[in-house]
Amino acid sequence: MIHVLFNFLANNGDSANQKEKIIELYKGQEIDFTEAALISDYYEKIKSYKKDDVIIIAGGDGTLNRFINDIYGKKITQKLFLYACGTGNDFLNDIQKYMDIKDNLVPLETFIKSLPVVKVNGIEKYFINGIGYGIDGYCCEQGDIQREKNTKKVNYTKIAILGMLGGYKTTNAKITVDGKSYEYKNVWLAPSMMGRFYGGGMMIAPEQDRFNKKKTITCVVCFEKSKLKLLMNFPKIFKGAHTHLPMIKIFEGHHIKVEYNRPVALQIDGETVRNVSSYEASYGE
């Protein structure tokens, strides 16, 4: 039996087309589709499946994040796959560095053995891509608001540009990496990354390796007073060509704490957390 745990709201609700693609992939086999939104606990759900069943998580990075937080550290006997059909698919973008991916179908076992954790607003969550904090979190927040109002595809690049032009106000930030602290003004973003990509294809941390032997994550700080300079250099992030810029500082470590002087939105693998003054991300400690 092929069990597909499907987020039918993924990729701006393009569920019918994605469902047909999955049926075609497993043509002739017995397939059971379950709406992911109706599953209160993924681990409790899959405990009833047979050992030789196959489990497919169909959705985007947010769907995958919820799944890994339900099953992380627990024994799973079935084969696990992600069918990446989200809006951004940043996890899919990153892992193509390590293996050839066919039909957006990713074997998950290798990628969920060891994951970093973030502490924010009294909660702890594992993450598989990264934490966005600043205008990146703002973009997710605004995208959520747009989806509540209509079904049109969210343009995160447009949201980011409008944010830089005035919708988002910069902060002061204190960045603490493995006990050493650094302070910056006019900070636009300070994500901590397990992978290289976020925001639907932006290579924010091009040197980050999710399988690095040191088990470190990367914090990228963008700070710049001039909006014009920021806008001129913004496209470089998509290709990872921003790392040499004076407005960019990159840290690598096991424990990263970021504190802003006012609360803003944060995103964990694309899922928004609002009113955040600080977060702590840890890996390999």
C-alpha positions as CSV (number, residue, x, y, z in Angstrom):
1,M,0.0,0.0,0.0
2,I,1.2,3.5,-0.9
3,H,0.0,6.0,1.8
4,V,0.1,9.6,0.6
5,L,-0.2,12.1,3.4
6,F,-1.2,15.1,1.2
7,N,-1.3,18.8,2.0
8,F,-4.0,19.7,-0.5
9,L,-3.3,23.5,0.2
10,A,0.3,23.2,-0.9
11,N,1.6,25.2,-4.0
12,N,-1.3,27.6,-3.7
13,G,-3.9,24.8,-3.8
14,D,-2.7,23.1,-7.0
15,S,-3.8,19.8,-5.5
16,A,-5.7,18.1,-8.3
17,N,-2.8,18.3,-10.7
18,Q,-0.3,17.1,-8.2
19,K,-2.5,14.2,-7.1
20,E,-2.8,13.0,-10.7
21,K,1.0,13.1,-11.0
22,I,1.3,10.8,-8.0
23,I,-1.3,8.4,-9.3
24,E,0.7,8.2,-12.6
25,L,3.9,7.6,-10.7
26,Y,2.4,4.6,-8.9
27,K,0.2,3.4,-11.7
28,G,-1.3,0.0,-11.0
29,Q,-0.5,0.1,-7.3
30,E,-3.0,0.6,-4.4
31,I,-2.8,4.2,-3.2
32,D,-4.5,5.8,-0.2
33,F,-4.7,9.6,0.1
34,T,-5.1,11.2,3.5
35,E,-5.5,15.0,4.0
36,A,-2.5,16.1,6.0
37,A,-4.5,18.9,7.7
38,L,-6.7,16.2,9.4
39,I,-3.7,14.4,10.9
40,S,-3.1,15.5,14.5
41,D,0.0,13.4,15.0
42,Y,1.9,11.9,12.1
43,Y,3.6,9.2,14.2
44,E,0.4,8.0,15.7
45,K,-1.1,7.9,12.2
46,I,1.6,5.8,10.6
47,K,1.9,3.3,13.6
48,S,-1.1,1.5,12.1
49,Y,0.6,1.0,8.7
50,K,2.2,-2.3,7.7
51,K,6.0,-2.7,7.7
52,D,6.2,-3.0,3.9
53,D,3.9,0.0,3.2
54,V,5.4,3.1,1.6
55,I,4.7,6.5,3.1
56,I,4.8,9.7,1.0
57,I,4.6,13.2,2.4
58,A,3.2,15.3,-0.3
59,G,3.6,19.1,0.2
60,G,6.1,21.8,0.7
61,D,8.7,22.6,3.3
62,G,6.2,23.5,5.9
63,T,4.5,20.2,5.6
64,L,7.8,18.4,5.8
65,N,8.7,20.4,8.9
66,R,5.5,19.3,10.7
67,F,6.2,15.7,9.8
68,I,9.8,15.6,11.0
69,N,8.8,17.2,14.3
70,D,6.2,14.5,14.9
71,I,8.5,11.5,14.0
72,Y,12.0,12.7,14.8
73,G,13.9,10.2,17.0
74,K,11.2,7.6,16.7
75,K,11.5,4.2,15.0
76,I,9.9,4.1,11.6
77,T,9.9,0.8,9.7
78,Q,8.3,1.9,6.5
79,K,10.1,3.6,3.6
80,L,9.6,7.4,3.7
81,F,9.5,9.8,0.8
82,L,8.8,13.4,0.2
83,Y,6.9,14.4,-2.9
84,A,7.9,18.0,-3.1
85,C,4.9,20.1,-4.3
86,G,5.1,23.3,-2.3
87,T,5.5,26.9,-3.3
88,G,9.2,27.2,-2.6
89,N,10.6,23.7,-2.3
90,D,13.9,24.9,-0.8
91,F,14.7,21.5,0.7
92,L,14.4,20.0,-2.8
93,N,16.6,22.7,-4.2
94,D,19.3,22.0,-1.6
95,I,19.4,18.2,-1.7
96,Q,19.9,18.0,-5.4
97,K,23.5,18.8,-4.6
98,Y,23.7,15.3,-3.0
99,M,21.7,13.1,-5.2
100,D,19.7,13.0,-8.5
101,I,16.0,13.6,-7.9
102,K,13.4,12.2,-10.2
103,D,9.8,13.3,-10.3
104,N,10.2,15.5,-7.2
105,L,10.3,12.3,-5.1
106,V,12.9,12.4,-2.3
107,P,13.9,9.4,-0.1
108,L,13.9,11.0,3.4
109,E,15.8,8.6,5.6
110,T,19.3,10.1,5.0
111,F,18.1,13.6,5.6
112,I,16.3,13.3,8.9
113,K,18.8,11.3,10.9
114,S,20.3,14.5,12.4
115,L,18.7,17.9,12.6
116,P,19.2,21.2,14.4
117,V,16.6,22.7,16.8
118,V,15.3,26.2,17.3
119,K,14.0,27.7,20.5
120,V,11.6,30.6,20.0
121,N,8.7,32.1,22.0
122,G,8.7,29.2,24.4
123,I,8.6,26.4,21.8
124,E,11.3,24.0,20.4
125,K,11.2,22.7,16.9
126,Y,13.5,20.8,14.6
127,F,14.2,22.4,11.2
128,I,15.4,20.9,7.9
129,N,16.1,24.1,5.9
130,G,16.5,27.2,8.0
131,I,15.2,30.0,10.3
132,G,14.4,33.3,8.6
133,Y,14.3,36.3,10.9
134,G,13.7,39.9,9.7
135,I,12.4,40.8,6.3
136,D,12.4,37.1,5.4
137,G,10.0,36.4,8.2
138,Y,8.0,39.5,7.2
139,C,7.6,38.1,3.7
140,C,6.2,34.9,5.1
141,E,3.8,36.9,7.3
142,Q,2.6,39.0,4.4
143,G,2.3,35.9,2.3
144,D,0.0,34.3,4.9
145,I,-2.1,37.5,5.0
146,Q,-2.5,37.4,1.2
147,R,-3.5,33.8,1.1
148,E,-6.2,34.5,3.7
149,K,-7.7,37.1,1.3
150,N,-7.5,35.3,-2.1
151,T,-6.2,32.3,-3.9
152,K,-3.7,34.0,-6.2
153,K,-0.1,32.8,-6.1
154,V,2.0,34.7,-3.6
155,N,4.9,36.6,-5.1
156,Y,7.5,36.7,-2.3
157,T,10.1,38.6,-4.4
158,K,7.6,41.4,-4.9
159,I,6.8,41.4,-1.1
160,A,10.5,41.6,-0.3
161,I,11.0,44.5,-2.7
162,L,8.1,46.4,-1.3
163,G,9.3,45.7,2.2
164,M,12.7,47.2,1.4
165,L,11.0,50.3,0.0
166,G,9.2,51.0,3.2
167,G,7.0,48.2,4.4
168,Y,9.7,46.7,6.7
169,K,11.7,48.7,9.2
170,T,15.2,47.5,10.1
171,T,16.3,46.6,13.6
172,N,19.5,46.6,15.7
173,A,20.7,43.0,16.4
174,K,23.0,41.1,18.8
175,I,24.3,37.9,17.2
176,T,25.9,35.4,19.6
177,V,27.8,32.5,18.0
178,D,29.3,29.8,20.3
179,G,29.5,32.4,23.1
180,K,31.0,35.3,21.1
181,S,28.7,38.3,20.5
182,Y,28.6,40.9,17.7
183,E,26.3,43.9,17.4
184,Y,24.9,45.4,14.2
185,K,22.6,48.3,13.2
186,N,20.2,48.5,10.3
187,V,19.8,44.8,10.1
188,W,17.5,43.4,7.4
189,L,17.8,39.7,8.1
190,A,19.7,37.2,10.3
191,P,18.7,33.7,9.3
192,S,20.4,30.5,10.6
193,M,20.6,27.8,8.0
194,M,20.9,24.0,7.8
195,G,20.6,24.1,4.0
196,R,21.6,26.6,1.4
197,F,18.3,27.9,0.2
198,Y,15.2,29.7,1.5
199,G,12.5,32.0,0.3
200,G,11.7,30.0,-2.8
201,G,15.2,29.6,-4.4
202,M,17.4,32.2,-2.7
203,M,20.8,30.8,-2.1
204,I,21.3,32.7,1.2
205,A,24.1,30.4,2.6
206,P,26.0,29.0,-0.4
207,E,28.8,27.4,1.7
208,Q,26.5,25.6,4.1
209,D,26.7,21.8,3.9
210,R,23.9,19.9,5.7
211,F,26.3,16.9,6.0
212,N,29.4,18.8,7.2
213,K,31.3,16.7,9.7
214,K,31.5,19.6,12.3
215,K,27.7,19.7,12.5
216,T,27.5,23.4,12.2
217,I,24.8,25.8,10.9
218,T,25.3,29.1,9.2
219,C,24.0,32.6,10.2
220,V,24.0,35.2,7.5
221,V,23.6,38.8,8.7
222,C,22.5,41.5,6.2
223,F,22.9,45.1,7.5
224,E,22.7,48.2,5.4
225,K,21.4,51.8,5.9
226,S,21.0,52.6,2.2
227,K,17.9,51.1,0.7
228,L,19.3,51.8,-2.8
229,K,22.4,49.7,-2.1
230,L,20.3,46.9,-0.7
231,L,17.9,46.9,-3.7
232,M,20.9,46.9,-6.2
233,N,22.5,43.9,-4.5
234,F,19.3,41.9,-3.6
235,P,19.3,39.9,-6.9
236,K,22.8,38.5,-6.0
237,I,21.2,36.4,-3.2
238,F,19.4,34.2,-5.7
239,K,22.8,32.9,-7.1
240,G,24.7,33.1,-3.8
241,A,26.9,35.9,-5.1
242,H,26.3,38.2,-2.1
243,T,28.8,36.7,0.4
244,H,31.6,39.2,-0.4
245,L,29.5,42.3,0.1
246,P,30.3,44.8,2.9
247,M,26.7,44.6,4.0
248,I,27.0,40.8,4.6
249,K,28.5,39.0,7.6
250,I,28.6,35.2,7.8
251,F,29.0,33.1,10.9
252,E,29.3,29.3,11.3
253,G,28.7,27.6,14.6
254,H,26.9,25.1,16.8
255,H,24.8,27.6,18.9
256,I,23.5,30.8,17.4
257,K,21.4,33.3,19.3
258,V,19.9,36.3,17.5
259,E,18.3,39.1,19.5
260,Y,16.5,42.1,17.9
261,N,15.6,45.4,19.6
262,R,12.0,45.0,18.6
263,P,9.7,42.0,17.9
264,V,9.3,41.0,14.2
265,A,8.1,37.9,12.4
266,L,10.2,34.7,12.0
267,Q,9.8,31.7,9.8
268,I,10.8,28.1,10.4
269,D,11.0,26.2,7.1
270,G,8.4,28.6,5.7
271,E,6.0,28.5,8.7
272,T,5.5,31.9,10.3
273,V,6.0,32.7,14.0
274,R,5.0,36.3,14.9
275,N,6.2,38.8,17.5
276,V,9.6,37.3,18.0
277,S,12.3,39.2,19.9
278,S,15.0,36.5,19.8
279,Y,15.7,32.9,18.8
280,E,18.3,30.3,19.5
281,A,19.3,27.6,17.0
282,S,21.5,24.7,18.0
283,Y,23.2,21.8,16.2
284,G,25.9,19.4,17.0
285,E,26.5,20.6,20.6
